[in-house]
Amino acid sequence: MELEGTIVAGADLQPIRGRIVVEDGRIEAVEESPTDSSDIVLPAFVNGHTHIGDSVAKEAAVGLGLQEAVVPPESLKHRRLQAASREEQIAAIRRTMSFMESTGSAAFLDFREFGREGALTLRDAASEEAVHAFIFGSDDPDVLEVADGYGASGANDSDFEAHREAAREAGKPFAIHAGEPDATDIHPALDLDPDLLVHMVHAGPDHLERVAEQGVPITVCPRANMVLDVGKAPLRELLDHTTVALGTDNVMLNAPSMFREMAYTSKAFDVTPREVLGMATRAGAEIADLNYGVVEPGREAKLLVLDGDSDNLAGVEDPVAAVVRRAGAGDVKRVLL
């Protein structure tokens, strides 16, 4: 198989005119060559943080703050999840995953509630979908028998030392929310030596120094932070200190569209379009140890093809900026997973 057009290639996401050769699901070659194709070919997205179980309660928390909307155990989110049957959850999750595929996502890193049963529910839902679910389980450490990692709610919520140690013994990543409502849980989260921090809205210089020293990647969720009115992450400073991925967070609050997340992030923060596209592709793949997120030989061919001659994209001067700031679901020509 060959794909032609403007290829957003390599770890530095440089656009070249040429073709991609794909064999047996892997990229065999990326070559500069003459082409008449107006397509834009780039890595499929990796959504760095979701709560996809919330698919049973889309827009249910409009107007609510963080505590009322999502904080366990009495939030609207948790009441709705407890009320939904397993069959209802699976059906809703599958529809959301189909939407994610149609908008160019190859994978997502999900914090799944309700322990072993919650992880198995997502695993069953994902079994029939092309998009890959990387599952951070919750509750008891034995969830690691069925999950890809452990996802902690926050260091102020409980003592997660045993969970962290269990993840280490299982050889699986330990991730934790930190710095969403305020900064008080950031140092305790870093004391756990996590493999991933989520949010870091209230990160200060002392936190950033530790993040850099410990080499901890971060996923930011700008639209969810805006909706819940918890503030804006210091994204420029985070990028200057570590790997940063982009996530859409709770499906209850926002559609899991990386196009929307990129456009908002690019326009609301001091970051370049190329940095944002790297956050939406390469960074999430690196965190989950996935062999895609970059268009280069040897990688799995998880690719997104946009119609560069669509009414929306025709005439753009910078294809990377166009992908990040302008493109949307209507420009998708093909998602190769």
C-alpha positions in Angstrom: 0.0 0.0 0.0 1.2 3.5 -0.8 -0.1 6.9 0.5 0.8 10.1 -1.2 0.6 13.8 -0.5 2.1 16.0 2.1 3.6 13.7 4.8 4.0 15.1 8.3 7.1 13.0 9.0 9.5 12.1 11.7 9.7 13.0 15.4 10.1 16.7 14.4 6.8 16.6 12.4 8.2 18.2 9.2 6.0 18.2 6.2 7.4 16.7 3.0 5.9 16.1 -0.4 6.1 12.4 -1.1 4.8 8.9 -0.2 4.6 6.4 2.5 5.0 2.7 1.8 3.1 0.4 4.1 3.5 -3.4 4.2 1.9 -5.8 6.7 0.7 -3.0 8.9 4.1 -1.3 9.2 5.7 1.7 7.6 8.4 0.4 5.3 9.5 3.7 3.7 8.9 7.5 3.8 10.2 9.0 0.6 10.2 12.5 -0.9 8.9 12.3 -4.4 6.7 14.3 -6.9 3.0 13.8 -6.3 -0.2 15.4 -7.4 -2.1 14.4 -4.3 -3.5 17.1 -2.1 -3.9 14.7 0.9 -2.2 15.4 4.2 -0.9 12.3 6.0 0.1 12.4 9.6 0.3 10.1 12.6 -3.1 9.1 14.1 -3.7 10.7 17.5 -3.1 9.2 20.9 -5.4 10.7 23.5 -3.4 11.0 26.6 -6.2 11.0 29.2 -9.8 10.0 29.2 -12.6 8.7 31.4 -14.5 7.0 28.7 -17.0 5.3 31.1 -18.6 8.7 31.3 -20.1 8.1 27.9 -23.3 7.2 29.8 -23.7 10.8 31.0 -22.7 13.1 28.2 -23.3 16.8 29.2 -25.0 15.8 32.4 -22.7 18.0 34.5 -23.2 21.3 32.6 -22.7 24.1 35.1 -21.3 22.0 37.9 -17.9 22.5 39.5 -15.2 19.9 40.0 -16.5 18.5 43.3 -20.1 18.2 42.2 -19.2 16.9 38.7 -16.5 14.3 39.2 -15.0 13.9 42.7 -15.8 10.5 44.2 -17.9 9.0 45.7 -20.9 11.3 45.7 -20.4 13.3 42.4 -23.0 13.2 39.6 -20.5 11.2 37.5 -20.2 8.4 40.0 -23.9 8.3 40.7 -24.6 7.9 37.0 -21.9 5.3 36.5 -23.3 3.2 39.4 -26.8 3.5 38.0 -25.9 2.3 34.5 -25.9 -1.4 33.8 -22.8 -3.1 32.4 -24.6 -3.5 29.0 -25.5 0.2 28.9 -21.9 1.1 29.7 -20.4 -1.1 27.0 -22.8 0.2 24.4 -22.0 3.8 25.3 -18.3 3.2 25.4 -18.3 1.5 22.0 -20.1 4.4 20.4 -17.6 6.8 21.8 -14.7 4.7 20.6 -16.3 4.7 17.1 -16.4 8.5 17.3 -12.7 8.5 18.4 -11.7 6.4 15.4 -13.7 8.6 13.0 -11.9 11.7 14.3 -8.4 10.1 13.9 -7.5 8.6 17.2 -5.6 5.3 17.3 -5.4 4.9 21.0 -6.4 6.5 24.4 -5.1 6.2 27.9 -8.1 5.7 30.2 -8.5 6.0 33.9 -11.2 3.4 34.6 -13.3 3.5 37.7 -14.8 0.6 39.8 -11.8 -1.6 40.0 -11.5 -5.0 38.3 -15.0 -5.0 37.1 -14.6 -1.5 35.6 -11.4 -2.5 33.8 -13.0 -5.7 32.4 -16.0 -3.7 31.2 -13.8 -1.4 29.2 -11.7 -4.4 28.0 -14.9 -6.1 26.7 -16.1 -2.9 25.1 -12.8 -2.4 23.3 -12.6 -6.0 22.0 -14.7 -5.1 19.0 -13.2 -1.7 18.2 -10.1 -0.7 16.2 -9.0 2.0 18.6 -6.7 0.7 21.3 -7.6 1.2 25.0 -4.7 1.5 27.4 -6.4 0.9 30.7 -5.3 2.4 34.0 -7.3 0.5 36.6 -8.5 1.6 40.0 -9.3 0.5 43.6 -7.5 -2.7 44.7 -4.0 -3.5 43.4 -5.3 -6.8 42.0 -6.8 -4.7 39.2 -3.3 -4.9 37.7 -4.1 -8.5 36.7 -6.5 -7.2 34.0 -5.4 -3.5 33.5 -2.4 -2.1 31.7 -1.5 0.1 34.7 -2.8 1.7 37.8 -4.5 5.1 37.8 -4.9 6.9 41.2 -7.4 9.6 41.8 -5.1 11.9 43.8 -2.6 11.8 46.6 -5.0 13.6 49.0 -7.7 11.0 48.5 -5.9 8.0 49.9 -2.6 6.3 50.7 -1.5 4.8 47.4 1.9 3.4 48.5 0.7 -0.2 48.2 -0.8 0.4 44.8 2.4 2.0 43.6 4.5 -0.9 44.8 2.1 -3.4 43.2 2.4 -1.6 39.9 6.2 -1.6 40.2 6.2 -5.4 40.9 3.9 -6.0 38.0 6.1 -4.0 35.7 3.2 -1.7 34.8 3.0 2.1 34.9 1.5 4.0 37.9 -0.3 7.3 37.0 -2.0 9.8 39.3 -4.0 13.0 39.0 -2.2 15.9 40.5 -2.6 19.7 40.8 -6.1 19.9 39.5 -8.1 21.7 42.2 -4.9 23.1 43.9 -1.2 22.4 44.4 -1.5 20.5 47.7 -1.4 17.0 46.2 1.5 17.6 43.8 4.5 16.9 46.1 2.8 13.9 47.6 2.1 12.6 44.1 5.7 13.0 43.2 6.8 11.2 46.3 5.2 8.1 44.8 7.6 8.3 41.9 4.8 8.1 39.3 5.2 7.2 35.7 2.6 9.8 34.7 1.0 12.9 36.2 -2.3 14.2 34.9 -3.4 17.9 34.9 -0.7 19.8 36.9 -2.8 23.0 36.5 -1.3 24.5 39.7 2.3 23.4 39.2 4.9 25.8 40.5 8.7 26.2 40.0 9.5 23.7 42.8 7.2 21.1 41.3 8.6 21.6 37.9 12.1 21.1 39.2 11.1 17.7 40.7 9.3 16.7 37.5 12.4 17.4 35.5 14.7 15.6 38.0 12.4 12.5 38.1 11.7 12.5 34.4 7.9 12.3 34.9 5.7 12.9 31.8 2.5 14.9 32.1 -0.9 14.8 30.4 -2.8 18.1 30.3 -6.5 18.5 29.6 -7.1 22.2 28.8 -10.8 22.0 27.8 -11.8 20.0 30.8 -9.9 22.4 33.1 -11.7 25.3 31.5 -15.2 23.7 31.8 -14.6 22.9 35.5 -13.0 26.3 36.1 -9.9 25.0 37.9 -7.5 27.2 36.0 -5.0 26.9 33.1 -1.9 24.7 33.3 1.5 26.5 32.8 1.9 24.6 29.6 4.9 26.5 28.3 6.8 25.7 31.5 5.6 22.1 31.5 6.9 21.6 28.0 10.2 23.2 28.9 10.7 20.6 31.7 9.3 17.3 30.5 7.2 15.3 27.9 3.7 16.6 27.7 0.7 14.7 26.2 -2.7 16.1 25.4 -5.9 14.5 26.7 -9.6 15.2 26.5 -10.5 13.9 30.0 -14.1 13.1 30.9 -16.4 12.2 28.0 -19.2 13.7 30.2 -17.6 17.1 29.9 -16.1 17.1 26.4 -16.3 15.2 23.1 -13.1 13.1 22.8 -12.0 15.0 19.7 -8.3 15.7 19.5 -9.1 18.2 16.7 -11.0 20.3 19.2 -8.4 19.8 22.0 -5.6 20.9 19.7 -7.3 23.9 18.3 -8.2 25.2 21.8 -4.7 24.5 23.2 -3.0 26.2 20.2 -5.0 29.3 20.5 -5.2 29.6 24.3 -1.5 28.9 25.3 2.0 30.0 24.4 2.8 27.0 22.3 3.5 26.3 18.6 1.3 24.2 16.4 4.1 21.7 16.0 4.4 21.3 19.8 0.7 20.8 20.1 0.7 18.1 17.3 3.5 16.3 19.1 1.5 16.4 22.3 -1.5 14.8 20.4 0.5 12.1 18.7 4.1 11.2 19.7 3.9 12.1 23.4 0.9 9.9 24.3 2.4 7.0 22.3 5.7 7.3 24.2 4.0 7.3 27.6 2.0 4.1 26.8 5.1 2.5 25.0 3.2 2.3 21.7 5.2 1.9 18.5 3.3 4.6 16.6 2.7 8.3 16.9 5.5 9.1 14.5 5.6 8.6 10.7 8.9 6.9 10.1 10.1 3.4 8.9 9.6 0.6 11.4 6.6 2.1 13.1 3.1 0.6 13.1 1.1 2.3 10.3 -1.5 4.1 12.5 -2.2 7.0 10.2 -4.7 9.7 9.5 -5.3 11.0 6.0 -6.9 14.5 5.6 -8.4 15.9 2.4 -6.1 18.9 1.8 -8.5 20.1 -0.9 -11.6 20.2 1.3 -13.4 23.5 1.5 -11.9 24.0 4.9 -8.3 23.2 4.1 -7.9 24.2 0.5 -5.2 26.9 0.2 -3.6 26.5 3.6 0.0 27.7 3.7 1.3 25.7 6.7 -0.1 22.2 6.8 1.0 21.6 10.4 -0.8 24.7 11.6 -3.8 23.8 9.5 -4.0 20.3 11.1 -3.8 21.8 14.6 -5.8 25.0 14.4 -8.3 24.4 11.6 -8.9 20.7 10.7 -11.9 18.8 11.9 -13.9 15.6 11.4 -15.2 16.8 8.1 -11.7 16.9 6.6 -11.0 13.2 7.5 -10.5 11.1 4.4 -9.2 7.9 5.9 -8.1 6.6 9.3 -5.7 3.7 8.9 -5.6 1.6 12.0 
